[in-house]
Structure formats: C-alpha cells, structure tokens
Amino acid sequence: MPSVLIKTYGCQMNVRDSEQVMRQLEARGYTFCDTETEADVILFNTCSVRDMAEQKVLGKAGAITTLKKRKPGLIVGVLGCMAQRLGGELLGKLPNVDLIVGTQKFHEVANYIDRLRGQAGHDPLVDIAEEEGSQNSIREHVLASRQVSAYVSIMQGCNMHCTFCIVPSTRGAERSRPIADIVAEVKSLATQGVREVTLLGQIVNLYGRHEFPVENGRSPFVQLLHAVCAVPGIERVRFTSPHPIGFKQDLVAAFRELPNLCEHVHLPLQSGSNRILKAMHRAYTVEQYLQLVDDLRTARPDIGLTSDIIVGYPGETEEDFLATRDAIAKVAFDNAFIFRYSPRTGTPAAEQHDQVSEEIKMERNHVLLELLDNIALEKNKSIVGSTVEILVEGESKNNPLRYSGRTRTNRPVMIEANERWLGQLLPVKILSTTGFTYYAEPVLTPETLETATV
C-alpha cells in the first residue's frame, strides 16, 4: 500500500489535526514512514503564527522538487494554517505541490489523496473553504502501544482578533463541540489505557460561550472540566491555551474542587505594559493579570505558571519593555516562551509604522531570557531533593536509556529506562536539574512495586 510521511509544524492543535489525518489514511490501508525517499505521499501540516515557521515549510517543501523528478507519482500536500492563509498563491511559491487543504477540511485529505492518485497528469487540488461543523471532525486517534496521554480537540477558531495574531484568519470563528461528544471521546481513550488528556482550543477557556448556557454558576468550559474529570481511568486533566479574560471565579475554583485537574496553567501575558496590551487588544490590564495570578496561587499554592511574552511589538518603548521585565519578575514564572514580534500580513500590527528594529528585539529577548533563567535557577534549588509524582510517558527523545515523564505542574523529568515504570503514576525523588529539565530516581514503596507492570 502507499506510504505516507506527515511533517507537522507548530502547536498542539496541529499535532492533533495531523493525527486525525493519519487515522483516516490508516483506515484506507495507507502505511506510514519516516523518510522522504520511502514516501509515496508527503504532507506538510503548517503553522502561520510566525514568519519563520512558514519559511521553514517553504524551504523543506521546495527541496522536494528534486525528489519529484525521480518519483513522478509522488503526491505532495500542504495542509493547515499556511495553506488556509495563502491558498492557491502557494502554487506560485511551490509549483510542484499537488494538494492544498485548509484548516476546516482535514477530514477530506484522505479522499483528496485517493482522487489524486487515481488521476494521471492531474491538476493541483485546492480546498480552503469553510465548512459548518468541521470542529466535530477532529475526534479519532492513532495511539501508540501503551500510550498514556492524549490530546483532545474541544473547539476551533478564535474571535479575539489580537492585533498581532493571524489565527482568526487561518482558523476561523469560534466553534465548539458538544460536551457529550467530548466526554465520549475521552471515555474511549480511557478504555485504551490513556490516563491523561489535554483539552485543546485556540482560546480553550472560552469554550462553548456562544453555544451552551451557564449552569449553576459554571461556564460551559468548567462544566466540561467537571465532566472530563469524572471519567473513570482519567487521572490527569490539562488544558491549553487559555486567555486571561476567560478565567472567571468558577474556573479558579475548579483548581480547588477537581483533584485530577493538574495544577499548571499556561497563561499568556504577552506584555507587561498596559499601553501595549491595549494596542494589542488583549482586553486586560497588568493589574488584572497579577490579581488572577494571586487568585490561582490562593486556590492552588503549588500551581505551576508558564507564559508567552512578545518583545518588540510595534511602538514598544524602553519604558514598556521594562514594565514587561518587572511583570515577569513579579509573577516569577516557572517558564515562558519569549517571542520576537513577527509581522503577519493582514494583521493591524503589521501595518503600523513604528516597527522596532531587529537589533533591539534581540537585545530585549536576551534580557528576558536571562531573567527567566535566574528565576528558574532559584526555583530549581527548592525542588531538588523533593519527591513528586510523574506520569511516565515513554522513551526520551534524546536518550533511549532514559524514560521521560512530567510532574503535575508540567515539569519534564527523566528517569532511568525501566519497562515496569512505563505508563505509571510514579513517585520520584528529584536528584538534579540542568535548568528546565529534571533528573530523578523512583521512590520505591510497596504500592509502587505492586502496581508496576513487569
């Protein structure tokens, strides 16, 4: 049968979309490979959040030209956000591409590949149309042997229109799946051995606000959290990525009320300057953000907080930057992703005339990274020597002699590879750290020895 290679760029949503495509191709008898030379079909699932992500795809897909000359029947497709943004324009940049499919048509990819393979001398196929109900099509999984964690897509799209962000253009308007459908998917995963699920959405904590009512003071998203946390066999629940304005008191309370809701929140700050936040259309102030941090830490004192920060947004002054630095120091994030502002065509920020130079962006980026490293170093000192619980997920990507897992606060932990720990919720003692990765040894108790599988 034809062999497929899927290369995925970008966020967890893209990973989940690629998995759906794989599941539908698998159901038709396609197999999967790891190298381009083995493949009969090569698919690039793309990201448009930053220009660098698009340039990477253009370079990689462009290099396939030589391979197509040797394999005339090779099908090359571009899927996802970049396909949605550029549509048929991509053919001018990548003339050897056969298939361009947007973000609301992933469920049609298998049909289109079958069609292209059945046509000699076919024209390129482009489909970036919107489709009502497409958010419900991302629901099937391809699970590896003994896989214990999985992503679950609960909604698509975004209505926030932050001035720097292209996601509303590439993913469309907010659309949410019914709670019952999501719970059924999670139950199915639990029966297959999954113990942890991560709920995904562009702004995940605004789930269902247009489709479903508030009940007993709980928003649709908090209702969903309670329902998913009640699924037998699901011992950990996470979600990403939220927006600060979606954190009402019912969601803060969920961290007190739901033991299997992991005490970690990725909470994008973007800027510590109220002037820049207003220009970004972020709809909160730094003071409101800091109050939310206090509320979350009151609800769960051990909660882990990570964030996204943009440096060099158009018009960002030194004063604005220093305000961001001060906000990071006040929150003392466990980790944060620092991004240099990247203009995206079609967004309001890209049209501003007061763009910040790349040199200044680099300088500010370096300052914030150094600050984060120092904060992390102080936190690391308090964690080394402590005992924490990890979910052992599988072999480390960089070292086959180690298994990797994550704490409930989402810290990555490495332990010695041992088959009996795979898939277990395991107490470990933290021995050392290199910065943001920790090394540990199992804490052997009668309970862990009894539950371990040999």
N, C-alpha and C positions, 0 to 999 in steps of 0.2 A: 504493500500500500504506500501511497505518497507520504513523504516525511516532511515535517513542519518544524521550523525554527521560529520562535517568537522572542523578540528582544523588547523588553519593557523599560521605559524611561519614566522618571517622575514619582508621583506619590503612591500611597497605598491603594487609592481608588483605581489607578492604572493597573496595579498588580492584580487587583480583584477582577477588573474587566478582562485582562488577559487570561485569567483562569477560566472565565466563562467561555471565551472563545475556544480555549483548549478543550473544555468539556464537550462542546458541541462538535468540534472536529474529531475528537476521540470517539464519540458516538457514531460517527460515519466511517470509522475504520482508519483514520489517519494516525500515523505514529509521530513521535517527536524525537528530535536530535539536538545535538549541542554545537554543531559546527555548520558553517555556511556551505561548505563543499558537499556535505551529506544531504542538504535540504533540497526538496522539490518546491517548497513554498517557504518564503521568508517574509515575516510580518514584523513591522516596527510599530509598537504601540507608544505613542508620543506624548510629550509634555510641551506646553507653551508658556508656562509661568515665567520663565526667564529665557532670554535670547540664547544663552549658552546651550540650553537643552535642545533647542531647535537646530542650532549649528552642528551639534554632535550628531543628530539624526541625518542631517543633510550630508555630512561627511561620510557617515557609515553607509547610508543608502546609495550615495553616489559611487562608492567604491565597488558596489555590486555590478556595475556596468561591465567590468572585465569578466566577471563570473557568468553573466548572462550570455556573453558571446560564446562561452564554452558550453553553456547549458541553455539552449534556446527555449526549452519548455519551462524554465524556472519562472514561477509566479512571485512577484514582489509587491507587497502591500504596505501602505502607510495608514495606520488607524489612529483614532483618538483626537486629542486636542489640537495638535498641529494640522491634522487632516481637516478638522472642522473649521479651523481659522482660515486656511488657505484654499481648501477645496481644489478645484481644477487648476488654480495657479501653480500648484505643486508640480504639474506636468512640465512647466517651463523650467523648473529647477532640477527635476528628476524625470527626464523623458522616458526612462526605462521602467517606470512604475506601472503596474497593471491594475492596481486596486487602491482606491482612496475612500475610506469609510469613516464617518464622523462619530461623535460620542453617543448619539442616540440610535445607532444602527449596529452595535456589536453583535446582536443576535442574528444578523443577516450575513455575517462574514463567511460562515461555512457554506451557505447557499451560493454566495458570490464566487467563492473559490471553486466549487463544483462546476459552476457555469463557465468560468474562465478556462478551466482545464478541459472542458468539453468543446471548446471553440478554437480552431486553428486560426492564427492571424487575427486574434480578437483586438478590438479597440479597448483602451483603458476604461474601467468602470469606476464611476464617481458617485457616491451617495452620502450627502451631508444633510439630508432633510431631517426636520424634526419629526418625532413620532409620539403621539399621545400614548401614555402607558409604558414608555420604554424603561422607566425606572424599575418596573417589575420584572424585567427580563434578566437581570443580574442576580441569579438565585441558585445556580448549580455550582458544584465544587469538584475539583480534582484533588483528592487527598493522597499524600504520600503515605507509605507504610508507617504506622504508629505516629502519625501527625497529631499533635495535641492542641494546636492553636490555629485559629482561622479568622479571616476577615468576613464580615457580613455587611453588604451594602444596604443601607436603610433608606437612602434618598439620593436624588441627583439635583444638580443645579444650584444656583445662588442668586438671591435678589438684592444683595447688599451694595453692589456697584462701588466698591472702594476704588479710588481714582487711579491706583497703580496696577489694578488687577484685571486680567483678561478672562478670568474664569466664567463670569456671566455670559460672555460671548461664546466661549467654547463649550460650556456645559448646559447652557440654557437656564430657564427659570426653575425655582424650587419645585420639586415634585417628590412626594413621599409615598412609600409603600405602606399597606395596611399592617397594623400591629400583628394581627393573626397570622399573616403570611410570613412575617419575620420570625415570629416565635416558632412556627412550624419548621422553618429552615434551621433554626438553632437546635430544636429537638432532634432533627435528623442528624445534625453534626454530632450531637452528644451521643447518639446511638452508635456512631462510628468511632468513638474514642476521643473526640475533641473535648478538652477541659477548659479552654479559654477562648472567648470570642472578643473581637474588637469591632465595634459598630462604626461604620464609615459614612461620612457625608461631607459635602463641601463646607457647610456650617452645621455640624451634626446636631447641636443642641437646639436648633430651630426646627427640628424635625416635626412635621405634621401640623405646623401652626396654621396653615391655610385649609387643611383637610379635616382635622379632628378637633373635638371640643376639649376644653379643660374639664377635668372631673375630680371632684373632691380636693380642689386646690392644686391639682397636679397637671402640669403641662403634658401634651402628648409624648414628649421625649421622656419625661420622668415616668409616665405610665409605662412606656416601653421598657425602660430600665428595670422597673419592678417586675414586669412580665418575664424578661430575659433572665434576670437573676433567680427567678423561681423555677427555671428549667432544671430538672434533675440531671446531675452529672456535670453541669457547668459550674465550675468552682471559681472562675475569674472572669470578670467583665470589664472591658475597657472601651473608650470611645475617642475618636479623633476625626476632624479637628473642630473644636468649638470656637465660638466668638464670645468675648466678654459680655455683650449685651444679652446673650441667651442664658446667662447664669442668674436666674431668679432664686428666691429663697427655697423653693421646692427642690431645685437641683442641688443646692448646697446641702440641704437636709438629707438628700439621698446618700451622701457620703457618710452620714451618721447611721442611717437606717439600714443600709444594704451591705452586709459583711463581705459579700463576694464582688462588690464594686471596688476595683483596685484603687488605692489611694495615690493616684497620679493624674495630673491634668496638664495637657499641653495647651497653654493659654497665650495665644499671640498678643504681644504688646505692640509691636511694630515701631512705636516711637515713645519716648518719654517726654515729649514736648506737646503741650495742649494745642499750640498753634499748628504744628504739623499734623497731629491727629485730626484736627478739624479740616485741614486741607485734604487729608486722605479720605474723609467721610467715614471715619471709624465710629462715630456716634457715642463715644465715651470720653471721659477725661482721665488724666493720670490719677487724680484723686479717687475717682470711682474704681479704677483698676486696682489701686492699692487697698481700697476698702474690701474689694472682692477677695484679694489675696488673704487679708486678715480673716474674713468670714470662712474661707476654705480651711485655713490653718486652725481656726477655732473648732470647726466641725471635725477635722482630722489632723491633729497636731503633727503627725508624721508624714503628711502628704508630700509627694514629690511634684515639683513645678518646673516645667520647661516652657520654652517660648520661641517665637520668631521675632527678629528685630531687623528693620531696614535702615541702613545708613546711606546718606547721600540722596534722600528724597529731594526733588526739586525745591529750591529755596531754603533748604536746611542750613541754618547759620551755626556758627560755633556755639552760641548760646543754646540753640535747640539740641545740638549734639551732646553738650554737657548735661542737659536735662535728661537725656536718654541714659547716659552713663550713670547719673545719680539714681535713676529709677531702677536700673539693673542692680546696683549696689544695695538699694533698699530691699528689693524683693529677695535677693540672693538666690537666683535660680539654680537648680541642680544642673541644668544645661540649657543652652539656647543656640539656635541657628542664626547666625549673623549673615545677612544678605546685602550685598552692594546693590543699590537700586538699579534696575534694568528697564529701560523704556520699552513698553509694549505698544506697538502700533494700534491705534484705535482707542487707547485709554486717555482720559483727560490729562494725566500727569505727563504723558509723553509730549503733549503739545505745549507745555509750559516753557518759557524762555529762560528761566533761571536754573538751568541744569547745573548740577555740581560736577566738578571735574573728577576724572577717574583717579587722579593722584590723591585728592582729598578723601574720596571714598575709601581708597586703600589704607590711608593713614588712620581714619576713624575705625575702619574694620579691625585693624591691628590692635588699636587701643581697647576695643571692646572684647576681643578675643583674649587679650592678656588679662583683663579684669575677670572674665569668666573663669579662666584657668586658675587664678588666685582664689576665687570663691570656691571652686571645686576642690582645690587642694585643702582648704580648711575643713570642708565637709568630709573629705576623704579620711582625714585624721580621726574623725569621730566615728566613722563606720568600720574602719579596720579593727578587727578583734571581736566584732559583734556577730551575733547569729541571726540570720534572716532566712526567709523561705524563698526558694526559686522554683519555677516550673522548668524542668529540664526538657528543652525543645529538640535538641539534636546535635549533630556534629558541628563544631566550629568551622566557619568558612575558611579560616586561615591555618588551622592546625587540626588534623584528623585525630591527634592524640588527646584532644580535649572536646568536651561537650559544652554547649552554651545554654544558658537559661537567663531568665530575668526575674528580678525581685518584683514585689507588688508595686513598688514605686518606679518600676521600669528601668532599673539599673542593670546593665549587662554583666553577667557573672560567668566565669569559666571554671570548670572543674575537670578533673581527670576523667577521660572517657571510660565508662563502665556500663555495659549493656543493661545492667539491672536498674540503673537510675533513669533510663530513658523514659520520658513521659510522666515522671513522678513529680509531685509537690514535695520538695526535699529541703529540710533544714540544713543550712551550710554555715560554716564559720568563715568570715572574710579574713584572708591572710595578708593580701597586699593589693595595691592598685597602681595602674600606670597613669591614671588621670580620670578617665571616664569609664574604664573597664576594670572589673574587679576579678581577683583570683581567690578561690575558696576551696575548702575541703568539706565533704559531707559530715554532718554531726550524726553519728550512728547511735540510734536508740532502738529499743525493742520494737517500737511502732514502725520506724522506717525500714528495719530489716524484715518485718513481717509483710509490709505492703510492697516491697521491692520485687520486681519480676526478674527471675534469673534467666 
